[in-house]
Amino acid sequence: MRQAPPRQPPEDRAGRVAPQLRPRAEGLAQALPPLMVHAEHLASTVLLGAHGRRRAGMGDEFWQYRPLAQGDEAREIDWRRSARSDVHFIRQKEWQAAQSVMLWVDGARSMEFSGAAERVSKSDRARLLALALSVLMVRAGERVGLSDQGAPPRSGQLQLLRLAEALSGDLSGEDYGAPHIPGLPAHARAVFLSDFMGDIGAVETALAEAADRGVRGALFQILDPVEESFPFDGRTIFESMGGTLRHETLKAGELRARYLERLAERKDRLEHLARLSGWLYECHHTGESAQAALLWLYAALERRS
């Protein structure tokens, strides 16, 4: 029979554990506040009012009166309000059921690209918009989650911290990303934020799966202005951010027309896929206003099915 090792005093155990926890705690402290602060600031610039997501439905709070319309039932008529007019009125209540909003933020290496030192990368802009949108959704009483990072939809400030931690992680080793939606709840809303420079077939598959689950949402493509203008000429070496693809040419300018044509085809394809799935599509450049992008995303989620 083996003898159990002597039990260490509490202070010794604490002394041994603390050095292991401190680097992780300091790392989180450095990663979370900047992203959260920037997201909170961006969200605060969007003036939505106290009831930004009010809509008719099941609930206890009064919203508005509206005239009786074809298809309404007599039991829905507010007779007291109707007695003061020659028109029958319906008393509508505010929808109070929380909705799930799922985000997929491309974490591939291509998202690291920035065409200018003073401009944020595509990844930085995608993460900021995703977290700022989460702040707005949580303030509106919705549940928010990340579809591919083990973050199921939840509400509250603690969930925002979970999302900030997940979004502050390292990028994957893959050159280009593809939507991964294993935890997408039925009838939820979803937003995919990516440069969509990878396999278009993966996007098509993800949208088909989302449509089968009754999920509506938005494809939000994020590009650097350099990727739109292709300002290259002469001898140029093109290399993917992950280093797996490389192409050298002496006449980069001759590639401009073909590149821009392929990019336009990719945008058209994304818009077509979104329209077929009942989704919305938008292309945003990192040189543009993040506030305008956030407003578009919020409006896209407000859209009725």
Salt bridges, closest charged atoms under 4 A:
GLU40 OE1 - ARG139 NH2 3.00
ASP72 OD2 - ARG66 NH1 2.87
GLU73 OE1 - ARG75 NE 2.57
ASP78 OD2 - ARG91 NH1 3.98
GLU94 OE1 - ARG54 NE 3.56
GLU112 OE1 - ARG109 NE 2.71
GLU142 OE2 - ARG53 NE 2.64
GLU142 OE2 - ARG55 NH2 3.52
ASP195 OD2 - LYS122 NZ 2.84
GLU204 OE1 - ARG269 NH2 3.27
ASP224 OD1 - ARG119 NH2 2.92
GLU227 OE2 - LYS122 NZ 2.82
GLU228 OE2 - LYS267 NZ 2.35
GLU228 OE2 - HIS285 NE2 2.78
GLU248 OE2 - ARG235 NH2 2.65
GLU288 OE1 - HIS284 ND1 3.43
GLU288 OE2 - HIS285 ND1 3.34
GLU302 OE1 - ARG53 NH1 3.15
